[in-house]
Amino acid sequence: MPPKTKHRKDTSSHQYDLRDVVIQAGDCVLVQLPSGDITGVKVDSNSTATIKKFGSFHTNELIGQKYGNAYEIQGKRLKVLPPRTLQEVEDTEATNEYINDGEFVQPLTITEIQALKEAGVHATDIIKKQIELHSSYSLKTEYSKEKYKKRKEVKYFRTFITIPPTLNNVCEYWFLKDQARIRDIRVDTLSQLLNLANVKPGGRYIVVDDASGLVVSAMLERMGGEGRIITIHDSESPPPYPVMTNMNFSPETISILSSLNWATADEEYTPILPPTEVETTDAKSERQKSRLNKRKAMTNHLFSTRKELFDGEFDGLILATQYDPYSIIEKYAQYLGGSANLVVHSPYPQILADLQTKLRNYPEWLSPSLTESWLRRYQVLPGRTHPLMNMSGSGGYLLHVIRVYDDPEASYTKLYRHRNKKTKADAGDSSTPVIEGSSTLSTPVVSLDEGSYHNEMQMTEDVKLSTTM
């Protein structure tokens, strides 16, 4: 590899590593609130960002900072908070048996709390005052006291933590925000999809992604700017893929991605494109020339992408779509190479079960398997480790199958060797077996359809019977 190419790839890798370490201008930053909810903030230079119910702050204070820091909004400024450590909770003999959470347990009214906030009293002091005036606080167990403090912090603290734009965090954010937009793809299901499809740097894949770009984003992160991805969609212009916005990919990482719609991905379709040349060259202005050059570049890119698709030999076909997967497979399976992986995701098992039944009738699809991933989350705290009470029921279903070449000669060679070996072993010598009432075995024409395969296996059994009689 030439030194220049190697240097370019090292630079791209350096930029890729910094993506989830340092906040840069133009990034879309995910922030975690005290309640555990996650929201997105656009960080532009010399601008202001707003978090609902928390207030606004200048985004310049986040640029150049590392992910994972905790901040408190004070006016329009941000104060960096030191990291908090988990405190060991000592169990006591106290119980919640005699606690009466009535109307007068907490004498501090909402009006008084609002007056304290307007006077500039810090949230920590407000919580401390509430604890002092709480008539039943001393009767609570240590675990109940921690829960009480946590609820008050969620209510009054104006703090947040910046989260790195990793695939796990972005997938979690979208699954909690609107899982229907990502077709119920949970993070564990997404990891299984990447593993079954054998997504790797340098691979070439065809993708149909109706999950807001979650699948494409996962593949781009794993491939790191090496390889090729061609997506097929149903819009005239390239799809926006909102999930990719949260990933903050560099241009080098996205450069391997191209898209075609259903029409331009058809070999029989001839694209109707606007002209890229004007006969009267004197009438061209600089603006018109720029527009024509851009149009010509888009046209060339379209035709080169079509040619690349029709040349085939792709390493995998990955579907996460609302359309019938079998019709898509019928059309684009011809562009897959040998031992290519087909992975289909669906929120509904019956769709993939029907697809599995259909693919079993074709010998080019090897061992179609239908799986469902299972995930249980735990709260891990000192003395309070247990499964969470609310968890998602399913992250969808995956069908995986490997495409092999339909090679009759290779199939016959394997079948004939198996038959010849069995007949020789049963005959007890190395002579050519002779079928009773016929001449020496000749070379038959073998077809790979299921009926012919069973006929050949039946011939093998007939040979075995005749040689042992």
C-alpha positions, 0 to 999 in steps of 0.5 A: 500500500502506498504511503500516501494512502496509509496516511489518509486512512490513519487520519480518518481513523484519528477523526473517527476516534475523536468523534465520541471523545470530544464535543465539536462544533456542529455536533448533535449531543445527547444529554441525560437528565436526572430523571434518566430521560435522554434528549438531543441538543444541537451544539453550534458555535455562538448559539444558545441551546434550550432544554425543556424545564431546565432553561438555556445555556451558551453552546460554546461552553460545551465545544471542546469539552469531553463527553461524560461530564456533568453540568449544572445550568446557572443562568445562561452559564454551565458549571462543571460538576465533580463526578459522584460516587455510589454511597454504601447504604447501611441497612437498619432496623427501621421499617416503613410500617408506621409511615402515614403519607398524609396531607400534612406530612410535608408542611412546605407548600408549592408556593413556598418552594417557588418563592425559594427558587425565585430567591435563588436558593439552590436545589440542594438547600431546598431538598435539605429544608424539605427533609428537615420539615418532613415529619415521617422522614426519620421513620423511613428505611435507608433505602427509602430515604435514598429513593426520596432524595432521588425523587427530589433531585429529579424534580429540582436539579437542573443538571445533565450529563453529556453522552458519547454518540456511540451506537449503543447510546443512540439506539437506546435513545431512539428506542425510548423516544419512538421505537416504532420509527426504528421498527422496534430494533432493540440494541441487542437485536441490532448487534445480532443483525450485524453479527449474522450479516458479517458486517466488517471493514471492506465489505460490500452490502445492499441495504433496505433500511426503513428504520430511520437509518439505524441499520445503516448507521450501525454498519457505517460505525463498524466499517469505519469508512472502508467498504461499500454500502448501497441503500435502496429506498422509495424516495426520489432524493436520498433519505434523511436518515435522522439516526445518522444525525446523532452519530456525528459521522465524519465525511470520510465515514459517510463517503462509502454510502450511496443510495438508489430508489426502487426505479433506478435500481431496476436494470430495465429502467432508463433514468430521465434526467435533466440536461447537463449541457447548454448549447448557448455557452455565452448565456451561462452565468457563474451560477448556472455553470455551478448548477450544471456542474453539480447536476452532471456530478450527480448524474455521473454518480447515479450511473456509476452506482447503478453499474456497481449494483448490477455488477453484483458480487456483494457480501450481503443483503440486509432488510429492515423494511415495511415491504414484502421481503420475499419480493425484494429478495427475488429482485436483488439476490442475483447481485449477491456473491457466493456465501453471501449473508441474507438477514431480514428483520421484522417486528412480526414473527409470521412474516419471517416464518412465511419467508423461511418456508418459501426459501426452504424450497430453493437449494441456493438458500442454505439453512434459513433460521429464525431467531428472537433475541432476549434481554433482561435489564438489571438495576445494579446498586449496593444492596439493591440489585434486581431486574427492572420492573418495566422492560420491553417485550421484544426487539423484533425477529431476525431471519438469517440464511446463506446464499450458495451457488447453484452448481449442478456439477459440484452437486453431482460430484458430491452425490456420486462419491457418496454413492460409489463409496457406499456401494464399494463398502457393501460389495466388499471389493473395489470393483465397479458395482453392477445393477441387476438387469442393467449395465455398468453405472453411467453418469446421469444428468443431475438437477438440483431441484428437490425431486431430482435430489431425492431420486438420486438418493433412491438410486443409491439405496437401490444400488446398495440392495442389488449389490448385497443380494 
